[in-house]
Amino acid sequence: MAGFVDVLLLPQDADRWPAVGAVTDFEIWWMDERPQIRLKPVDPAYLRDDYTEWATRFRGYA
């Protein structure tokens, strides 16, 4: 099964994204019938600034 960090969950400023080789924790944010897993950073420093509001609109909850 493939997994990736969903760019929609990251800050707009790419300078705030985890650096290549950075060790940080992620959690499964979305998984569907396709063999695909979308990962969300656990560290709020790596999340988009409006994550709670955005996730509530997109999924109905954060």
C-alpha positions in Angstrom: 0.0 0.0 0.0 1.4 3.4 -1.0 1.4 6.3 1.4 2.2 10.0 1.1 2.2 13.2 3.0 -0.8 15.2 1.7 0.5 18.6 0.6 -3.0 20.1 1.3 -2.3 19.5 5.0 1.1 21.4 4.9 1.6 25.1 5.4 1.5 27.3 2.2 5.0 28.4 3.0 7.2 25.5 1.9 10.0 26.8 4.2 7.8 25.5 7.1 7.6 21.9 5.6 9.7 19.2 7.2 13.1 19.2 5.6 14.2 16.2 3.5 15.6 13.7 5.9 13.8 15.2 8.9 12.5 12.6 11.4 9.0 13.5 12.6 5.7 11.6 13.3 2.8 11.3 11.0 -0.6 9.8 11.4 -3.0 8.3 8.9 -5.4 11.1 7.9 -7.2 9.3 5.1 -7.4 5.9 3.6 -9.7 4.6 0.9 -10.5 1.6 -1.3 -7.6 2.5 -3.6 -4.3 1.3 -2.2 -3.5 4.7 -0.9 -2.8 6.2 2.6 -2.6 10.0 3.1 -0.5 11.1 6.0 -0.9 14.1 8.3 2.0 15.6 10.3 1.5 15.2 14.1 3.6 18.2 14.9 1.3 21.3 14.5 4.3 23.3 13.2 4.0 21.3 10.0 0.3 21.7 9.6 -1.5 24.4 7.5 -2.4 27.4 9.7 -6.1 26.9 9.3 -6.1 23.1 9.7 -8.9 22.8 12.2 -11.3 25.1 10.2 -10.3 23.5 6.9 -10.6 19.9 8.1 -14.0 20.6 9.6 -15.2 21.9 6.2 -13.6 19.1 4.3 -14.3 16.1 6.5 -16.9 17.4 9.0 -14.4 17.2 11.9 -10.8 18.0 12.7 
